[in-house]
Amino acid sequence: MYTNEEQSQLNKFLEHETFTMDTDFFGGDSKFEFEYKFKLVGTKKMMSVGEYYDYIRVFVTIVGGEDRFKRLLKVISYVQKINERNFLEEFLKKEYGFSNQLNRDISDNLKYFSDGKDHVRVQIESITITDNFFSEVKNIDLNL
């Protein structure tokens, strides 16, 4: 696992990186592309298959996405009749298919910085949406 100094150095590198991911979201054939950033915020011992492992805790920020991803988020807000950022952030964190794919993508990106380990265990602590991206989602006209 990372020392505090290594975590700080990695976060300095990560603050200049944006990652792109395609998600099938609900397990379907349609892919939705979006961009995100993440920051390491510590470690946590968690049990997996009967043994304790170190998990890297991360904060994720959604910074952009293709029009289809924006429309999907707008439809989710419309159906729930809640057009608030915190609702979408909680929805994305709790939607298993999305958060699991995001977790795997972050793990895959972190393995390049992890002493040759093939798998890095990650725990997403929070998902936030930038003001700019939320504004883009909020301003989409669904033409209903």
GUTORFI-403512 format. One line per 3 residues: number of its first residue (from 1); their letters; for each residue x, y negated, z of C-alpha. Coordinates in nm, 3 decimals, decimal comma, always signed. Each point is the difference from the previous one (the first is absolute). Layout:
N
NUM> A> X Y Z ~ ...
# end
This chain:
144
1> MYT> +0,000 +0,000 +0,000 ~ +0,106 -0,361 -0,037 ~ +0,175 -0,200 +0,268
4> NEE> -0,136 -0,350 +0,070 ~ +0,286 -0,147 -0,204 ~ -0,066 +0,233 -0,295
7> QSQ> -0,371 -0,077 +0,018 ~ +0,074 -0,373 -0,003 ~ +0,233 +0,034 -0,300
10> LNK> -0,252 +0,213 -0,186 ~ -0,278 -0,251 +0,070 ~ +0,221 -0,280 -0,141
13> FLE> +0,033 +0,205 -0,318 ~ -0,370 +0,096 -0,009 ~ -0,126 -0,359 +0,035
16> HET> +0,123 -0,063 -0,356 ~ -0,151 +0,320 -0,144 ~ -0,350 +0,059 -0,132
19> FTM> -0,115 +0,356 -0,065 ~ -0,257 +0,107 -0,257 ~ -0,226 +0,297 +0,046
22> DTD> -0,276 +0,170 -0,197 ~ -0,270 +0,148 +0,217 ~ -0,293 +0,218 -0,098
25> FFG> -0,165 -0,143 +0,313 ~ -0,293 +0,238 +0,050 ~ +0,169 +0,304 -0,154
28> GDS> -0,137 -0,060 -0,349 ~ +0,168 -0,028 -0,337 ~ +0,002 -0,380 -0,012
31> KFE> +0,325 -0,165 +0,107 ~ +0,017 -0,344 +0,161 ~ +0,333 -0,183 +0,007
34> FEY> +0,097 -0,239 +0,277 ~ +0,310 -0,161 +0,150 ~ +0,102 +0,008 +0,363
37> KFK> +0,279 -0,086 +0,241 ~ +0,081 +0,167 +0,329 ~ +0,199 -0,068 +0,313
40> LVG> +0,142 +0,243 +0,256 ~ -0,124 -0,080 +0,351 ~ +0,145 +0,284 +0,206
43> TKK> -0,026 +0,371 +0,058 ~ -0,246 +0,223 +0,175 ~ +0,016 +0,364 +0,110
46> MMS> -0,297 +0,188 -0,140 ~ -0,096 +0,364 -0,019 ~ -0,019 +0,179 -0,333
49> VGE> -0,062 +0,375 -0,026 ~ +0,074 +0,052 +0,368 ~ +0,329 -0,192 +0,015
52> YYD> +0,088 -0,361 +0,078 ~ +0,165 -0,207 -0,273 ~ +0,110 -0,361 -0,033
55> YIR> -0,233 -0,201 -0,220 ~ +0,092 -0,338 -0,143 ~ -0,272 -0,255 +0,076
58> VFV> -0,070 -0,244 -0,284 ~ -0,215 -0,304 -0,071 ~ -0,124 -0,011 -0,361
61> TIV> -0,106 -0,309 -0,193 ~ -0,197 +0,026 -0,325 ~ +0,131 -0,283 -0,218
64> GGE> -0,163 +0,062 -0,339 ~ -0,178 +0,237 -0,227 ~ -0,139 +0,052 -0,345
67> DRF> -0,351 -0,124 -0,080 ~ -0,151 +0,347 +0,047 ~ +0,138 +0,019 +0,356
70> KRL> -0,134 -0,350 +0,075 ~ -0,340 +0,097 -0,138 ~ -0,003 +0,317 +0,209
73> LKV> +0,067 -0,199 +0,317 ~ -0,268 -0,253 -0,100 ~ -0,255 +0,281 -0,057
76> ISY> +0,084 +0,152 +0,339 ~ -0,058 -0,341 +0,161 ~ -0,322 -0,051 -0,197
79> VQK> -0,146 +0,339 +0,090 ~ +0,082 -0,051 +0,368 ~ -0,126 -0,361 -0,020
82> INE> +0,317 -0,111 +0,179 ~ +0,230 -0,233 -0,192 ~ +0,269 -0,032 +0,265
85> RNF> +0,367 +0,082 -0,023 ~ +0,016 +0,188 +0,332 ~ -0,277 +0,236 -0,116
88> LEE> +0,198 +0,091 -0,314 ~ +0,323 +0,037 +0,198 ~ -0,165 +0,241 +0,243
91> FLK> -0,171 +0,184 -0,284 ~ +0,331 +0,056 -0,182 ~ +0,169 +0,122 +0,319
94> KEY> -0,281 +0,241 +0,085 ~ -0,070 +0,133 -0,352 ~ +0,194 +0,326 +0,022
97> GFS> +0,076 +0,049 -0,369 ~ +0,139 -0,351 -0,040 ~ +0,198 -0,015 +0,325
100> NQL> +0,141 +0,350 -0,048 ~ +0,127 -0,082 -0,351 ~ +0,145 -0,329 +0,126
103> NRD> +0,166 +0,181 +0,289 ~ +0,162 +0,247 -0,243 ~ +0,118 -0,281 -0,229
106> ISD> +0,165 -0,186 +0,289 ~ +0,158 +0,325 +0,121 ~ +0,137 +0,064 -0,350
109> NLK> +0,148 -0,350 -0,012 ~ +0,157 +0,029 +0,345 ~ +0,170 +0,333 -0,066
112> YFS> +0,265 -0,187 -0,204 ~ +0,107 -0,174 +0,322 ~ -0,015 +0,298 +0,234
115> DGK> +0,317 +0,204 +0,047 ~ -0,090 +0,254 -0,269 ~ -0,334 +0,108 +0,146
118> DHV> -0,246 +0,122 -0,262 ~ -0,300 -0,118 +0,201 ~ -0,046 -0,308 +0,215
121> RVQ> -0,304 +0,000 +0,227 ~ -0,193 -0,326 -0,012 ~ -0,284 -0,140 +0,210
124> IES> -0,187 -0,296 -0,152 ~ -0,085 -0,230 +0,290 ~ -0,187 -0,262 -0,199
127> ITI> -0,095 -0,104 -0,352 ~ -0,046 -0,368 -0,077 ~ -0,094 -0,183 -0,318
130> TDN> +0,168 -0,328 -0,094 ~ -0,211 -0,317 -0,017 ~ +0,071 -0,033 -0,371
133> FFS> -0,102 +0,355 -0,088 ~ -0,311 -0,012 +0,219 ~ -0,101 -0,324 -0,173
136> EVK> +0,034 +0,173 -0,338 ~ -0,219 +0,288 +0,121 ~ -0,256 -0,233 +0,156
139> NID> -0,032 -0,207 -0,319 ~ -0,072 +0,294 -0,231 ~ -0,342 -0,024 -0,161
142> LNL> -0,163 +0,344 -0,021 ~ -0,268 -0,126 -0,241 ~ -0,276 +0,186 +0,185
# end
